[in-house]
Amino acid sequence: MVKIFPNIEELNNFAAEKFVEIANHSIEKRGQFTVALAGGSTPKLLYRSLASDEFKAKIDWTRVFFFFGDERNVLPDDAESNFRMANENLLQPLQIPDKNILRWQTELKNAETIAENYEQTIKNYFTFLPDDFPKFDLILLGMGADGHTASLFPMTEALHETEKIVVANAVKKLNATRLTFTFSTINNAANVMFLVAGTEKAETLREVLEGEFQSDKFPSQNVKPKNGELFWLIDTNVAKLLSNNGN
């Protein structure tokens, strides 16, 4: 589903309502809700909304378990940390207990060790067959102007990983190694929700949604849930080049 909103506020409000809906359905069905958070400015607004008086009472937060779809290899209190952003805007305001927060242990510093540790953390939490993948109730994603999502960047090795749940992904153009879910994990989720806004991403979004399939160049094209729902929540600025942009 591609849904276009006139402004970021309406996009954010819809995302919060959908988050509540999926969370409550999951809690009613299985007694818990597993969500993988994303970094970025648009998810940050969502987190603030969920922690606001309007939304915070709509979910039993004691039954929500938080993971992170990707992370920078920095300490948890670093300004660049996705965990820190989510912690300051969502987890702390809601007083989420530590046992409900399953983050990348970046204090281990070595990227491969961090990835191996997180893979084991996820395996310990979920129950699934050895050759299968965990089924998150919801994975939140953003999209960069280069078409990357999570930390799955164009022309990087992790794009073709099919066996691991998470990997350390060397990104030459950033001169850094990022930590990320693989597409196998993302595409096994019950719900995947992209939050994308901003004029600078308009051309890339057109390529991703309407262009030729070039997933090495535009990794976001690889997000195709096997048995789940896919939501593209976008604003009019980023949608302006789409053939059906709501005008």
BAFI-3210 file (N, C-alpha, C; in Angstrom, 3 decimals, decimal comma, padded with zeros to 6 digits):
// residues 247
n [1|2|3|4|5|6|7|8|9|10|11|12|13|14|15|16|17|18|19|20|21|22|23|24|25|26|27|28|29|30|31|32|33|34|35|36|37|38|39|40|41|42|43|44|45|46|47|48|49|50|51|52|53|54|55|56|57|58|59|60|61|62|63|64|65|66|67|68|69|70|71|72|73|74|75|76|77|78|79|80|81|82|83|84|85|86|87|88|89|90|91|92|93|94|95|96|97|98|99|100|101|102|103|104|105|106|107|108|109|110|111|112|113|114|115|116|117|118|119|120|121|122|123|124|125|126|127|128|129|130|131|132|133|134|135|136|137|138|139|140|141|142|143|144|145|146|147|148|149|150|151|152|153|154|155|156|157|158|159|160|161|162|163|164|165|166|167|168|169|170|171|172|173|174|175|176|177|178|179|180|181|182|183|184|185|186|187|188|189|190|191|192|193|194|195|196|197|198|199|200|201|202|203|204|205|206|207|208|209|210|211|212|213|214|215|216|217|218|219|220|221|222|223|224|225|226|227|228|229|230|231|232|233|234|235|236|237|238|239|240|241|242|243|244|245|246|247]
n.u [000,841|000,603|000,523|-000,254|000,414|-000,621|001,091|003,786|002,787|000,242|000,980|002,509|000,600|-001,144|000,667|001,164|-001,386|-001,677|000,442|-000,479|-002,772|-001,679|-000,072|-001,944|-003,515|-001,604|-000,947|-003,398|-003,688|-001,347|-000,306|001,835|003,890|006,125|008,498|010,624|012,636|013,417|015,993|016,377|014,812|012,019|010,895|011,555|009,717|007,421|007,933|007,870|005,197|003,926|004,662|003,254|000,479|-001,775|-001,510|-000,147|-001,604|-002,981|-001,867|-000,710|002,164|003,851|003,824|005,156|007,945|011,051|013,159|015,961|016,272|018,565|021,867|024,375|027,864|028,538|028,856|026,141|025,295|026,075|025,729|025,075|023,785|021,186|019,742|020,003|018,523|015,917|015,577|015,574|013,334|011,182|011,421|012,415|010,566|008,226|008,882|009,904|010,807|014,132|014,273|012,530|013,743|015,713|018,615|021,338|024,474|026,571|028,688|030,475|032,075|033,627|032,492|031,676|031,471|029,461|027,310|027,079|026,410|023,926|022,411|022,243|020,841|018,342|017,629|017,394|015,165|012,970|010,978|011,720|012,228|015,427|016,261|014,762|013,382|013,058|009,784|008,818|006,364|006,122|008,170|009,843|010,897|013,105|014,026|016,905|018,295|019,811|018,547|018,929|017,941|017,274|020,475|021,288|022,983|023,492|025,151|026,521|027,826|026,004|023,528|023,055|022,950|021,549|021,196|021,763|020,397|021,044|023,670|027,069|027,825|029,962|030,398|031,603|031,461|030,822|032,916|032,727|031,470|028,342|025,537|023,010|019,665|018,989|017,645|016,233|015,282|013,761|011,807|010,354|008,648|005,485|004,365|005,588|006,727|007,366|008,526|008,671|009,837|010,315|011,684|014,201|014,384|012,718|013,214|014,587|012,633|010,730|012,164|012,459|009,783|008,540|010,360|012,764|013,669|016,318|017,926|020,440|021,323|019,219|018,423|016,046|014,090|014,165|012,571|010,046|007,661|007,096|004,784|003,363|002,228|002,903|003,639|003,878|004,352|004,138|005,024|003,663|005,781|007,901|006,560|006,141|007,080|005,960|003,874|001,240|000,473|-001,377|-002,397]
n.v [-001,196|002,145|005,240|008,586|011,653|015,002|016,461|016,223|015,961|014,763|012,344|011,292|011,049|009,121|006,973|006,554|005,783|003,416|001,937|001,585|000,060|-002,325|-003,158|-003,631|-005,624|-007,669|-008,084|-008,915|-011,265|-012,820|-012,079|-010,393|-007,844|-007,406|-005,181|-003,635|-000,909|002,124|004,429|008,026|011,144|011,222|008,829|009,636|011,672|010,109|008,517|010,414|011,122|008,704|008,580|010,606|012,248|011,751|009,221|007,361|005,940|004,087|001,635|-001,353|-001,072|-002,706|-005,084|-004,812|-005,345|-004,173|-003,924|-003,233|-002,275|-001,489|-000,190|002,210|001,723|002,762|003,981|003,461|005,915|007,800|010,597|009,854|007,464|005,195|003,897|005,690|007,911|006,799|006,021|008,443|009,722|007,966|005,476|006,126|008,258|006,712|005,035|002,422|-000,813|-002,207|-004,920|-005,179|-004,070|-004,757|-004,306|-003,549|-004,529|-002,361|-001,540|-003,565|-003,106|-004,373|-004,932|-007,356|-009,065|-007,773|-008,111|-010,929|-011,364|-010,048|-011,489|-013,890|-013,007|-012,419|-014,964|-016,252|-015,007|-015,336|-018,071|-020,319|-022,338|-023,888|-023,226|-021,064|-017,702|-015,052|-013,792|-010,731|-008,555|-005,963|-004,023|-001,070|001,221|003,502|005,480|006,273|009,022|007,785|005,444|003,472|001,296|000,557|-000,440|-001,205|-000,621|000,722|-001,450|-003,012|-005,756|-007,006|-006,973|-009,309|-011,310|-014,231|-016,047|-015,239|-013,530|-010,988|-008,687|-007,406|-004,695|-003,508|-000,263|001,401|004,056|005,525|005,032|003,260|000,659|-000,680|-001,927|-004,275|-005,528|-008,251|-008,624|-010,985|-011,240|-008,873|-009,254|-011,300|-010,369|-009,587|-007,124|-004,368|-001,114|001,693|004,969|007,897|011,033|014,273|016,395|015,898|013,201|012,453|011,731|009,324|007,790|007,566|005,951|003,655|002,784|002,845|002,463|000,546|-002,721|-002,608|-003,647|-003,700|-001,167|000,366|-000,427|-000,480|-001,516|-004,198|-004,843|-006,816|-008,218|-011,637|-012,965|-010,853|-007,481|-004,535|-001,193|001,936|004,974|008,190|011,654|014,516|015,922|014,102|012,442|013,717|013,166|010,819|008,802|008,577|010,714|011,681|014,082]
n.w [000,000|-000,927|000,476|000,352|001,931|002,769|004,378|006,800|009,352|009,145|007,976|010,044|012,065|011,005|010,873|013,590|014,482|013,002|014,047|016,684|016,149|014,987|017,100|019,199|018,050|017,829|020,524|021,529|020,110|020,604|023,019|023,106|021,513|018,973|017,794|015,437|015,528|013,687|012,657|012,126|010,991|010,435|011,665|014,270|014,867|014,899|017,155|019,181|019,053|019,786|022,417|023,471|025,200|023,706|022,541|024,229|026,154|024,728|024,283|025,831|027,157|028,575|027,328|024,998|022,951|022,077|019,306|017,084|013,779|012,472|013,151|014,043|014,481|017,175|020,536|022,899|023,971|022,203|019,988|017,404|017,603|016,904|018,859|021,032|020,095|019,871|022,492|023,917|022,869|022,930|024,494|027,119|027,868|028,017|029,992|029,568|030,556|030,967|030,274|028,191|026,058|023,433|022,267|019,943|021,113|021,203|022,701|022,678|020,565|018,352|015,145|013,885|016,075|017,512|015,731|015,672|018,330|018,465|016,662|018,072|020,315|019,178|018,242|020,686|021,710|019,921|018,639|016,220|013,270|012,443|009,800|009,218|009,720|012,175|013,016|013,000|014,375|013,468|011,389|011,204|008,737|007,076|004,174|002,387|000,434|-001,461|-001,859|000,013|002,736|006,198|007,177|004,689|002,118|-001,250|-003,542|-001,644|000,324|002,034|000,815|-000,502|001,325|002,530|004,556|007,168|010,051|010,909|010,008|009,948|008,002|005,657|004,510|002,008|001,002|003,195|004,749|006,873|009,039|009,228|011,138|010,622|009,965|007,731|004,368|004,301|006,889|007,174|005,187|006,214|008,053|009,681|009,230|007,427|007,500|005,723|006,282|004,708|003,707|002,169|-000,322|-001,451|-001,815|-003,824|-006,570|-006,267|-004,941|-006,973|-008,771|-007,185|-006,724|-009,229|-011,244|-013,242|-012,055|-010,040|-007,778|-006,568|-006,942|-005,960|-003,066|-001,508|-003,125|-002,703|-000,583|000,050|001,541|002,392|003,403|004,447|005,274|003,409|003,830|002,392|003,547|002,714|002,038|000,223|-000,904|-001,370|-003,028|-005,409|-008,026|-008,768|-010,903|-010,181|-008,092|-006,365|-007,108]
ca.u [000,000|001,278|-000,417|000,373|-000,151|-000,310|002,161|004,424|001,953|-000,790|001,689|002,905|-000,597|-001,586|001,644|000,936|-002,634|-001,410|001,301|-001,372|-003,637|-000,893|000,351|-003,060|-003,878|-000,582|-001,078|-004,633|-003,511|-000,240|000,108|003,001|004,082|007,545|008,690|011,988|012,619|014,320|016,527|015,975|013,990|010,587|010,564|011,673|008,420|006,492|008,211|007,362|003,734|003,532|004,902|002,434|-000,762|-002,786|-001,341|000,554|-002,532|-003,693|-001,129|-000,118|003,575|004,577|003,808|005,859|009,372|011,671|014,416|016,423|016,550|019,963|022,555|025,744|028,788|028,931|028,356|024,700|025,016|026,614|024,704|024,730|023,164|019,737|019,193|019,892|017,395|014,670|015,515|015,234|012,040|010,128|011,588|012,464|009,285|007,224|009,440|009,993|011,849|015,275|014,046|011,717|014,555|016,763|019,388|022,680|025,437|027,675|029,837|031,418|032,944|033,916|031,214|031,306|031,071|028,164|026,312|026,904|025,709|022,532|021,775|021,934|019,788|017,078|017,328|016,972|013,844|011,948|010,986|011,552|013,032|016,814|016,454|013,758|013,737|012,076|008,661|008,482|005,022|006,263|009,499|009,803|012,016|013,194|014,739|017,825|018,256|020,481|017,728|019,203|017,004|018,056|021,840|021,506|023,351|023,746|026,402|027,235|027,782|024,848|022,331|022,894|022,975|020,260|021,148|021,871|019,330|021,656|025,073|027,874|027,887|030,952|029,873|032,814|031,272|030,766|034,122|032,228|030,739|027,046|024,911|021,698|018,862|019,083|016,348|015,529|014,588|012,756|010,716|009,611|007,813|004,042|004,105|006,756|006,213|008,290|008,163|009,576|009,410|011,368|011,872|015,490|014,269|011,634|013,677|014,883|011,376|010,137|012,915|012,184|008,406|008,045|011,443|013,270|014,164|017,775|017,988|021,790|021,421|018,166|018,129|014,675|013,267|014,223|011,614|008,827|007,291|006,610|003,405|003,071|001,740|003,907|003,080|004,714|003,709|004,994|004,389|003,526|007,078|008,660|005,708|005,809|007,458|005,244|002,852|-000,020|000,950|-002,468|-002,900]
ca.v [000,000|003,443|006,253|009,906|012,614|016,388|017,003|015,249|015,780|013,765|011,077|010,847|010,669|007,835|005,969|006,272|005,010|002,080|001,299|001,178|-001,010|-003,554|-003,548|-004,200|-006,895|-008,654|-008,371|-009,691|-012,582|-013,612|-011,587|-009,519|-007,133|-007,218|-004,128|-003,201|000,532|002,705|005,749|009,049|012,252|010,921|007,973|010,397|012,324|009,044|008,116|011,473|011,023|007,526|008,863|011,756|011,945|011,289|007,819|006,440|005,096|003,190|000,373|-001,897|-001,043|-003,785|-006,239|-004,433|-005,657|-003,303|-004,281|-002,166|-002,826|-001,228|000,659|002,629|001,126|003,793|003,675|003,737|007,302|008,662|011,380|009,172|006,172|005,037|003,575|006,905|008,705|006,149|006,026|009,785|010,185|006,969|004,473|006,790|008,907|005,687|004,247|001,025|-001,510|-002,697|-006,277|-005,065|-003,386|-005,658|-003,448|-003,980|-004,258|-001,692|-001,387|-004,634|-002,373|-005,091|-005,031|-008,761|-009,589|-007,161|-008,763|-012,303|-011,254|-009,664|-012,652|-014,839|-012,382|-012,602|-016,395|-016,600|-014,432|-015,915|-019,510|-020,609|-023,459|-023,503|-022,641|-020,005|-016,395|-014,548|-013,060|-009,523|-008,037|-004,723|-003,459|000,291|001,522|004,745|005,319|007,362|009,601|006,839|004,243|002,467|001,168|000,044|-000,103|-001,970|000,434|000,263|-002,119|-003,581|-007,221|-007,482|-007,044|-010,665|-012,271|-014,924|-017,020|-014,612|-012,625|-009,657|-008,692|-006,190|-004,357|-002,478|000,730|002,132|005,500|006,129|004,622|002,753|-000,607|-000,551|-003,142|-004,231|-006,686|-008,623|-008,635|-012,204|-010,925|-007,833|-009,783|-012,318|-009,673|-009,526|-005,778|-003,519|000,231|002,748|006,360|008,629|012,405|015,180|016,592|015,375|011,761|012,252|010,999|007,955|007,088|007,218|004,794|002,489|002,327|002,770|002,246|-000,806|-003,373|-002,549|-003,652|-003,377|000,292|000,909|-001,564|-000,488|-002,353|-005,579|-005,061|-007,449|-009,227|-012,916|-013,181|-009,720|-006,240|-003,503|000,157|003,088|006,197|009,223|012,963|015,010|016,377|012,969|011,771|014,647|012,653|009,571|008,954|008,789|011,358|012,206|015,364]
ca.w [000,000|-000,959|000,940|000,266|002,882|002,394|005,215|007,682|010,541|008,845|007,804|011,371|012,812|010,453|011,284|015,006|014,578|012,470|015,044|017,778|015,633|014,854|018,445|019,952|017,408|018,192|021,953|021,686|019,478|021,145|024,327|023,009|020,252|018,681|016,794|015,164|015,313|012,694|012,952|011,172|011,482|010,365|012,804|015,522|015,083|015,281|018,534|020,063|019,071|020,550|023,838|023,870|025,915|022,751|022,141|025,133|026,917|023,810|024,182|027,054|026,803|029,249|026,427|023,763|022,981|021,085|018,656|016,200|012,465|012,143|014,123|013,769|015,446|018,136|021,871|023,018|024,340|021,152|019,286|016,154|017,900|016,724|020,175|021,848|019,592|020,267|023,949|024,395|022,365|023,096|025,543|028,426|028,205|028,348|031,102|029,143|031,334|030,190|029,760|026,971|025,048|022,956|021,358|019,554|022,195|020,505|023,595|022,330|019,627|017,109|014,419|013,679|017,377|017,821|014,883|016,161|019,605|018,239|016,027|019,139|021,122|018,463|018,264|022,044|021,985|019,042|018,385|014,787|012,788|012,162|008,467|009,047|010,262|013,142|012,420|013,746|014,102|012,697|011,174|010,689|007,858|006,327|002,914|002,117|-000,910|-002,360|-001,962|001,051|003,845|007,328|006,739|003,464|001,178|-002,618|-003,918|-000,487|000,395|002,803|-000,023|-001,021|002,426|002,590|005,645|008,486|010,499|010,931|009,586|009,904|006,574|005,332|003,562|001,609|000,811|004,522|005,463|008,158|009,042|009,875|011,646|009,988|009,577|006,323|003,684|004,686|008,142|006,903|004,357|006,955|009,037|009,442|008,712|007,193|007,273|005,331|006,547|003,820|003,435|001,738|-001,754|-001,907|-002,068|-004,791|-007,755|-005,840|-004,670|-008,268|-009,280|-006,344|-006,855|-010,606|-012,194|-013,495|-010,839|-009,918|-006,323|-006,093|-006,992|-005,098|-002,184|-000,982|-003,994|-002,216|000,506|-000,462|002,552|001,834|003,839|005,310|004,680|003,160|003,813|002,058|004,013|002,118|001,940|-001,156|-001,412|-001,897|-004,015|-006,500|-009,336|-009,059|-011,946|-009,467|-006,873|-005,562|-007,621]
c.u [000,874|000,250|000,308|-000,358|000,266|000,819|002,667|003,574|000,888|-000,187|001,990|001,698|-001,131|-000,655|001,431|-000,325|-002,420|-000,524|000,441|-002,236|-002,885|-000,466|-000,777|-003,547|-002,904|-000,707|-002,319|-004,445|-002,483|000,277|001,322|003,074|005,578|007,707|010,169|011,946|013,649|014,880|015,975|014,986|012,495|010,170|010,643|010,366|007,368|006,697|007,685|005,844|003,279|003,701|004,047|001,157|-001,821|-002,718|-000,858|-000,370|-003,245|-003,043|-000,678|001,372|004,386|004,667|004,486|007,353|010,045|013,017|014,810|016,866|017,955|020,551|023,913|026,648|029,398|028,351|026,900|024,347|025,560|025,473|024,241|023,948|021,659|019,063|019,006|018,697|016,066|014,491|015,040|013,814|010,879|010,287|011,618|011,152|008,204|007,668|009,436|011,101|012,937|015,017|013,217|012,480|015,718|017,543|020,696|023,647|026,696|028,870|030,864|032,419|033,254|032,610|030,759|030,816|029,694|027,062|026,036|026,115|024,228|021,753|021,356|020,825|018,417|016,668|016,831|015,561|012,750|012,073|010,741|012,516|014,430|017,020|015,445|014,262|012,683|010,968|008,292|007,057|005,084|007,737|009,316|011,059|011,949|013,838|015,632|017,694|018,963|019,703|018,009|018,069|017,679|019,506|022,251|021,719|023,619|025,125|027,200|026,941|026,499|023,584|022,030|022,978|021,588|020,126|021,149|020,691|019,813|023,095|025,737|028,133|028,866|030,403|031,023|032,601|031,162|032,037|033,774|031,595|029,469|026,531|023,477|020,992|019,158|017,689|015,556|014,725|013,461|011,550|009,938|008,646|006,336|003,639|005,419|006,237|007,353|007,705|009,146|008,999|010,601|011,609|013,136|015,448|013,275|012,065|013,967|013,608|010,694|010,837|012,555|010,793|007,960|009,113|011,774|013,807|015,684|018,109|019,394|021,983|020,421|017,688|016,697|013,727|013,214|013,221|010,288|008,431|006,662|005,133|002,973|002,576|002,885|003,213|004,166|003,929|004,618|004,261|004,393|004,857|007,862|007,880|005,548|006,153|006,765|004,156|001,464|000,308|-000,152|-003,006|-003,961]
c.v [001,243|004,497|007,590|010,889|014,035|017,011|015,924|014,974|014,708|012,387|010,467|010,362|009,312|006,714|005,579|005,436|003,568|001,279|000,757|-000,014|-002,342|-004,067|-004,233|-005,516|-008,000|-009,065|-009,224|-011,131|-013,444|-013,137|-010,688|-008,889|-006,904|-006,220|-003,817|-001,732|000,941|004,014|006,766|010,049|011,954|009,943|008,697|011,104|011,314|008,664|009,155|011,427|009,858|007,742|010,010|011,303|011,363|009,781|006,881|005,509|004,063|001,817|-000,053|-002,074|-002,130|-005,024|-005,953|-004,685|-004,994|-003,851|-003,106|-002,773|-002,554|-000,295|001,074|002,019|002,212|003,407|004,111|005,184|008,306|009,381|010,714|007,872|006,179|004,693|004,834|007,742|008,107|006,176|007,376|010,194|009,231|006,125|005,081|007,481|007,911|004,795|002,741|000,327|-002,085|-004,062|-006,278|-004,412|-004,289|-004,936|-004,125|-003,592|-003,612|-001,409|-002,499|-004,174|-003,099|-005,404|-006,476|-009,395|-009,064|-007,863|-010,187|-012,312|-010,951|-010,793|-013,654|-014,305|-012,611|-014,075|-016,839|-016,113|-015,142|-017,443|-019,732|-021,708|-022,993|-022,821|-021,535|-018,699|-015,946|-013,787|-011,887|-009,098|-006,783|-004,355|-002,081|000,553|002,960|004,439|006,528|007,878|008,715|005,534|003,187|002,432|000,345|000,462|-001,010|-000,969|-000,133|-000,377|-002,634|-005,072|-007,736|-007,620|-008,475|-011,730|-012,912|-015,869|-016,388|-013,686|-011,185|-009,792|-007,358|-005,898|-003,217|-001,564|001,660|003,633|006,250|005,880|004,097|001,385|-000,416|-001,921|-003,153|-005,585|-006,986|-008,562|-009,888|-011,988|-009,931|-008,435|-010,914|-011,686|-009,709|-008,180|-005,037|-002,137|001,197|004,104|007,218|010,019|013,207|015,200|015,919|013,880|011,439|011,416|009,541|007,167|006,686|005,990|003,531|001,923|002,097|002,450|000,782|-001,405|-003,425|-002,516|-003,454|-001,859|000,950|-000,200|-001,617|-001,306|-003,802|-005,865|-005,515|-008,547|-010,466|-013,132|-012,060|-008,522|-005,236|-002,151|001,146|004,329|007,357|010,564|013,448|015,467|015,228|012,239|012,556|014,129|011,339|009,813|009,164|009,386|012,028|013,528|015,161]
c.w [000,000|-000,573|001,031|001,169|002,518|003,201|006,170|008,917|010,309|008,607|009,167|012,181|012,328|010,912|012,747|015,198|014,091|013,438|016,188|017,353|015,563|016,231|019,200|019,364|017,823|019,650|022,211|021,193|020,206|022,502|024,316|021,621|020,072|017,549|016,665|014,769|014,261|013,222|011,970|011,734|011,452|011,456|014,154|015,862|015,503|016,738|019,523|020,165|019,943|022,054|024,362|024,571|024,988|022,517|023,245|025,911|026,041|023,674|025,573|026,793|027,508|028,362|025,083|023,938|021,782|020,615|017,751|014,875|011,969|013,190|013,581|014,836|016,325|019,486|022,016|023,371|023,325|020,429|017,997|016,368|017,656|018,048|021,006|021,403|020,041|021,779|024,481|024,020|022,611|024,358|026,937|028,783|028,603|029,512|030,784|029,940|030,431|029,570|028,478|025,828|024,666|021,864|020,955|020,674|021,605|021,407|023,395|021,281|018,314|016,384|014,228|014,983|017,772|017,031|015,358|017,468|019,401|017,564|017,102|020,052|020,495|018,463|019,641|022,344|021,193|018,994|016,898|014,387|012,389|010,812|008,170|009,664|011,263|012,426|013,320|013,397|013,240|012,602|010,545|009,871|007,370|004,986|002,707|000,699|-001,931|-002,506|-000,917|002,061|004,925|007,062|005,585|002,330|-000,212|-002,761|-002,721|-000,364|001,054|001,969|-000,451|000,063|002,572|003,785|007,032|008,774|010,455|010,467|009,901|008,432|006,341|004,238|003,178|001,541|002,139|005,320|006,849|007,954|009,848|010,295|011,187|009,934|008,121|005,694|004,027|005,964|007,901|006,181|005,019|007,958|008,659|008,847|008,565|006,803|006,952|005,714|005,754|003,520|002,911|000,243|-002,277|-002,226|-003,188|-005,996|-007,408|-005,591|-005,970|-008,851|-008,500|-006,627|-008,298|-011,646|-012,400|-012,194|-010,876|-008,432|-005,762|-006,035|-006,053|-004,145|-001,655|-001,855|-003,524|-001,105|-000,082|000,512|001,922|002,140|004,776|004,536|004,536|003,027|003,420|002,480|003,630|002,082|000,492|-001,747|-002,041|-002,994|-005,315|-007,901|-009,692|-010,083|-011,337|-008,114|-006,060|-006,039|-008,698]
res [m|v|k|i|f|p|n|i|e|e|l|n|n|f|a|a|e|k|f|v|e|i|a|n|h|s|i|e|k|r|g|q|f|t|v|a|l|a|g|g|s|t|p|k|l|l|y|r|s|l|a|s|d|e|f|k|a|k|i|d|w|t|r|v|f|f|f|f|g|d|e|r|n|v|l|p|d|d|a|e|s|n|f|r|m|a|n|e|n|l|l|q|p|l|q|i|p|d|k|n|i|l|r|w|q|t|e|l|k|n|a|e|t|i|a|e|n|y|e|q|t|i|k|n|y|f|t|f|l|p|d|d|f|p|k|f|d|l|i|l|l|g|m|g|a|d|g|h|t|a|s|l|f|p|m|t|e|a|l|h|e|t|e|k|i|v|v|a|n|a|v|k|k|l|n|a|t|r|l|t|f|t|f|s|t|i|n|n|a|a|n|v|m|f|l|v|a|g|t|e|k|a|e|t|l|r|e|v|l|e|g|e|f|q|s|d|k|f|p|s|q|n|v|k|p|k|n|g|e|l|f|w|l|i|d|t|n|v|a|k|l|l|s|n|n|g|n]
***
